[in-house]
Amino acid sequence: MATTDNDTIIDQTLSEKFVEKGRKSPFLIASLISLAGVCGYGIYGFKKKKMSTQIYLMQLRVAAQGTAIACLAIGMAYHMVKKYILHDEEP
């Protein structure tokens, strides 16, 4: 639930909250999608690899975390360039 200036309560569904968060920070959504993609690839590749489960899961975890961190770092750089170099101030 969110409140506005005149103290009315606005109910939002989960999808509405997700879309609003996507408008505010699109790179967060991109990192979540890429994280899901890496995990999906890991599940797909697990059946084809003939290595220890522990090693495979450790490598998959590192790849997933690296992808999420890379997306968030690109997002931070984008917002810094937008704010400090292009001087595009949002209200």
PyMOL commands that place a pseudoatom at each C-alpha (Angstrom):
pseudoatom trace, name=CA, resn=MET, resi=1, chain=A, elem=C, hetatm=0, pos=[0.000, 0.000, 0.000]
pseudoatom trace, name=CA, resn=ALA, resi=2, chain=A, elem=C, hetatm=0, pos=[1.189, 3.468, -0.827]
pseudoatom trace, name=CA, resn=THR, resi=3, chain=A, elem=C, hetatm=0, pos=[-0.051, 6.828, 0.364]
pseudoatom trace, name=CA, resn=THR, resi=4, chain=A, elem=C, hetatm=0, pos=[-0.243, 10.052, -1.591]
pseudoatom trace, name=CA, resn=ASP, resi=5, chain=A, elem=C, hetatm=0, pos=[-0.090, 13.652, -0.410]
pseudoatom trace, name=CA, resn=ASN, resi=6, chain=A, elem=C, hetatm=0, pos=[-3.777, 13.761, 0.463]
pseudoatom trace, name=CA, resn=ASP, resi=7, chain=A, elem=C, hetatm=0, pos=[-3.507, 10.573, 2.601]
pseudoatom trace, name=CA, resn=THR, resi=8, chain=A, elem=C, hetatm=0, pos=[-5.502, 8.295, 0.328]
pseudoatom trace, name=CA, resn=ILE, resi=9, chain=A, elem=C, hetatm=0, pos=[-4.411, 4.688, 0.173]
pseudoatom trace, name=CA, resn=ILE, resi=10, chain=A, elem=C, hetatm=0, pos=[-3.572, 3.211, -3.220]
pseudoatom trace, name=CA, resn=ASP, resi=11, chain=A, elem=C, hetatm=0, pos=[-3.529, -0.576, -3.611]
pseudoatom trace, name=CA, resn=GLN, resi=12, chain=A, elem=C, hetatm=0, pos=[-1.049, -1.906, -6.142]
pseudoatom trace, name=CA, resn=THR, resi=13, chain=A, elem=C, hetatm=0, pos=[-0.785, -5.408, -7.475]
pseudoatom trace, name=CA, resn=LEU, resi=14, chain=A, elem=C, hetatm=0, pos=[2.538, -7.179, -7.691]
pseudoatom trace, name=CA, resn=SER, resi=15, chain=A, elem=C, hetatm=0, pos=[2.760, -6.654, -11.448]
pseudoatom trace, name=CA, resn=GLU, resi=16, chain=A, elem=C, hetatm=0, pos=[2.085, -2.914, -11.063]
pseudoatom trace, name=CA, resn=LYS, resi=17, chain=A, elem=C, hetatm=0, pos=[4.856, -2.649, -8.467]
pseudoatom trace, name=CA, resn=PHE, resi=18, chain=A, elem=C, hetatm=0, pos=[7.215, -4.564, -10.770]
pseudoatom trace, name=CA, resn=VAL, resi=19, chain=A, elem=C, hetatm=0, pos=[6.453, -2.256, -13.716]
pseudoatom trace, name=CA, resn=GLU, resi=20, chain=A, elem=C, hetatm=0, pos=[6.923, 0.840, -11.539]
pseudoatom trace, name=CA, resn=LYS, resi=21, chain=A, elem=C, hetatm=0, pos=[10.264, -0.471, -10.272]
pseudoatom trace, name=CA, resn=GLY, resi=22, chain=A, elem=C, hetatm=0, pos=[11.263, -1.195, -13.872]
pseudoatom trace, name=CA, resn=ARG, resi=23, chain=A, elem=C, hetatm=0, pos=[10.594, 2.402, -14.854]
pseudoatom trace, name=CA, resn=LYS, resi=24, chain=A, elem=C, hetatm=0, pos=[12.645, 3.740, -11.956]
pseudoatom trace, name=CA, resn=SER, resi=25, chain=A, elem=C, hetatm=0, pos=[15.642, 1.403, -12.371]
pseudoatom trace, name=CA, resn=PRO, resi=26, chain=A, elem=C, hetatm=0, pos=[15.636, -0.655, -15.565]
pseudoatom trace, name=CA, resn=PHE, resi=27, chain=A, elem=C, hetatm=0, pos=[19.072, -2.155, -14.925]
pseudoatom trace, name=CA, resn=LEU, resi=28, chain=A, elem=C, hetatm=0, pos=[17.810, -3.870, -11.781]
pseudoatom trace, name=CA, resn=ILE, resi=29, chain=A, elem=C, hetatm=0, pos=[15.212, -5.664, -13.865]
pseudoatom trace, name=CA, resn=ALA, resi=30, chain=A, elem=C, hetatm=0, pos=[17.874, -6.482, -16.484]
pseudoatom trace, name=CA, resn=SER, resi=31, chain=A, elem=C, hetatm=0, pos=[20.089, -7.991, -13.782]
pseudoatom trace, name=CA, resn=LEU, resi=32, chain=A, elem=C, hetatm=0, pos=[17.233, -10.130, -12.476]
pseudoatom trace, name=CA, resn=ILE, resi=33, chain=A, elem=C, hetatm=0, pos=[16.431, -11.365, -15.985]
pseudoatom trace, name=CA, resn=SER, resi=34, chain=A, elem=C, hetatm=0, pos=[20.076, -12.144, -16.700]
pseudoatom trace, name=CA, resn=LEU, resi=35, chain=A, elem=C, hetatm=0, pos=[20.369, -13.934, -13.368]
pseudoatom trace, name=CA, resn=ALA, resi=36, chain=A, elem=C, hetatm=0, pos=[17.380, -16.087, -14.273]
pseudoatom trace, name=CA, resn=GLY, resi=37, chain=A, elem=C, hetatm=0, pos=[18.936, -16.741, -17.682]
pseudoatom trace, name=CA, resn=VAL, resi=38, chain=A, elem=C, hetatm=0, pos=[22.217, -17.903, -16.178]
pseudoatom trace, name=CA, resn=CYS, resi=39, chain=A, elem=C, hetatm=0, pos=[20.365, -20.156, -13.755]
pseudoatom trace, name=CA, resn=GLY, resi=40, chain=A, elem=C, hetatm=0, pos=[18.290, -21.582, -16.616]
pseudoatom trace, name=CA, resn=TYR, resi=41, chain=A, elem=C, hetatm=0, pos=[21.440, -22.232, -18.630]
pseudoatom trace, name=CA, resn=GLY, resi=42, chain=A, elem=C, hetatm=0, pos=[22.960, -23.892, -15.585]
pseudoatom trace, name=CA, resn=ILE, resi=43, chain=A, elem=C, hetatm=0, pos=[20.036, -26.254, -15.207]
pseudoatom trace, name=CA, resn=TYR, resi=44, chain=A, elem=C, hetatm=0, pos=[20.174, -27.069, -18.919]
pseudoatom trace, name=CA, resn=GLY, resi=45, chain=A, elem=C, hetatm=0, pos=[23.949, -27.588, -18.911]
pseudoatom trace, name=CA, resn=PHE, resi=46, chain=A, elem=C, hetatm=0, pos=[23.986, -29.626, -15.725]
pseudoatom trace, name=CA, resn=LYS, resi=47, chain=A, elem=C, hetatm=0, pos=[22.630, -32.684, -17.474]
pseudoatom trace, name=CA, resn=LYS, resi=48, chain=A, elem=C, hetatm=0, pos=[25.298, -32.545, -20.193]
pseudoatom trace, name=CA, resn=LYS, resi=49, chain=A, elem=C, hetatm=0, pos=[28.373, -31.995, -17.995]
pseudoatom trace, name=CA, resn=LYS, resi=50, chain=A, elem=C, hetatm=0, pos=[30.225, -34.890, -16.428]
pseudoatom trace, name=CA, resn=MET, resi=51, chain=A, elem=C, hetatm=0, pos=[31.790, -33.084, -13.477]
pseudoatom trace, name=CA, resn=SER, resi=52, chain=A, elem=C, hetatm=0, pos=[31.266, -32.971, -9.759]
pseudoatom trace, name=CA, resn=THR, resi=53, chain=A, elem=C, hetatm=0, pos=[28.007, -31.363, -8.670]
pseudoatom trace, name=CA, resn=GLN, resi=54, chain=A, elem=C, hetatm=0, pos=[29.740, -29.183, -6.087]
pseudoatom trace, name=CA, resn=ILE, resi=55, chain=A, elem=C, hetatm=0, pos=[32.211, -27.734, -8.588]
pseudoatom trace, name=CA, resn=TYR, resi=56, chain=A, elem=C, hetatm=0, pos=[29.509, -27.150, -11.184]
pseudoatom trace, name=CA, resn=LEU, resi=57, chain=A, elem=C, hetatm=0, pos=[27.226, -25.325, -8.721]
pseudoatom trace, name=CA, resn=MET, resi=58, chain=A, elem=C, hetatm=0, pos=[30.124, -23.203, -7.490]
pseudoatom trace, name=CA, resn=GLN, resi=59, chain=A, elem=C, hetatm=0, pos=[30.968, -22.148, -11.058]
pseudoatom trace, name=CA, resn=LEU, resi=60, chain=A, elem=C, hetatm=0, pos=[27.307, -21.436, -11.765]
pseudoatom trace, name=CA, resn=ARG, resi=61, chain=A, elem=C, hetatm=0, pos=[26.990, -19.289, -8.638]
pseudoatom trace, name=CA, resn=VAL, resi=62, chain=A, elem=C, hetatm=0, pos=[30.013, -17.209, -9.637]
pseudoatom trace, name=CA, resn=ALA, resi=63, chain=A, elem=C, hetatm=0, pos=[28.636, -16.708, -13.165]
pseudoatom trace, name=CA, resn=ALA, resi=64, chain=A, elem=C, hetatm=0, pos=[25.201, -15.691, -11.860]
pseudoatom trace, name=CA, resn=GLN, resi=65, chain=A, elem=C, hetatm=0, pos=[26.594, -13.236, -9.321]
pseudoatom trace, name=CA, resn=GLY, resi=66, chain=A, elem=C, hetatm=0, pos=[28.993, -11.778, -11.867]
pseudoatom trace, name=CA, resn=THR, resi=67, chain=A, elem=C, hetatm=0, pos=[26.174, -11.191, -14.327]
pseudoatom trace, name=CA, resn=ALA, resi=68, chain=A, elem=C, hetatm=0, pos=[24.004, -9.449, -11.744]
pseudoatom trace, name=CA, resn=ILE, resi=69, chain=A, elem=C, hetatm=0, pos=[26.875, -7.267, -10.510]
pseudoatom trace, name=CA, resn=ALA, resi=70, chain=A, elem=C, hetatm=0, pos=[27.838, -6.337, -14.087]
pseudoatom trace, name=CA, resn=CYS, resi=71, chain=A, elem=C, hetatm=0, pos=[24.281, -5.202, -14.866]
pseudoatom trace, name=CA, resn=LEU, resi=72, chain=A, elem=C, hetatm=0, pos=[24.092, -3.140, -11.687]
pseudoatom trace, name=CA, resn=ALA, resi=73, chain=A, elem=C, hetatm=0, pos=[27.514, -1.563, -12.365]
pseudoatom trace, name=CA, resn=ILE, resi=74, chain=A, elem=C, hetatm=0, pos=[26.465, -0.629, -15.911]
pseudoatom trace, name=CA, resn=GLY, resi=75, chain=A, elem=C, hetatm=0, pos=[23.284, 0.878, -14.469]
pseudoatom trace, name=CA, resn=MET, resi=76, chain=A, elem=C, hetatm=0, pos=[25.238, 2.940, -11.948]
pseudoatom trace, name=CA, resn=ALA, resi=77, chain=A, elem=C, hetatm=0, pos=[27.579, 4.201, -14.663]
pseudoatom trace, name=CA, resn=TYR, resi=78, chain=A, elem=C, hetatm=0, pos=[24.601, 5.101, -16.851]
pseudoatom trace, name=CA, resn=HIS, resi=79, chain=A, elem=C, hetatm=0, pos=[22.928, 7.108, -14.090]
pseudoatom trace, name=CA, resn=MET, resi=80, chain=A, elem=C, hetatm=0, pos=[26.188, 8.870, -13.165]
pseudoatom trace, name=CA, resn=VAL, resi=81, chain=A, elem=C, hetatm=0, pos=[26.789, 9.907, -16.776]
pseudoatom trace, name=CA, resn=LYS, resi=82, chain=A, elem=C, hetatm=0, pos=[23.178, 11.022, -17.071]
pseudoatom trace, name=CA, resn=LYS, resi=83, chain=A, elem=C, hetatm=0, pos=[23.307, 13.082, -13.873]
pseudoatom trace, name=CA, resn=TYR, resi=84, chain=A, elem=C, hetatm=0, pos=[26.847, 14.523, -13.790]
pseudoatom trace, name=CA, resn=ILE, resi=85, chain=A, elem=C, hetatm=0, pos=[27.936, 14.760, -17.427]
pseudoatom trace, name=CA, resn=LEU, resi=86, chain=A, elem=C, hetatm=0, pos=[24.685, 15.353, -19.294]
pseudoatom trace, name=CA, resn=HIS, resi=87, chain=A, elem=C, hetatm=0, pos=[23.146, 17.272, -16.351]
pseudoatom trace, name=CA, resn=ASP, resi=88, chain=A, elem=C, hetatm=0, pos=[19.780, 15.626, -16.838]
pseudoatom trace, name=CA, resn=GLU, resi=89, chain=A, elem=C, hetatm=0, pos=[18.058, 16.239, -13.501]
pseudoatom trace, name=CA, resn=GLU, resi=90, chain=A, elem=C, hetatm=0, pos=[14.888, 14.312, -12.722]
pseudoatom trace, name=CA, resn=PRO, resi=91, chain=A, elem=C, hetatm=0, pos=[12.222, 16.000, -10.577]
for i in range(1, 91): cmd.bond("trace and resi %d" % i, "trace and resi %d" % (i + 1))
show_as sticks, trace
zoom trace
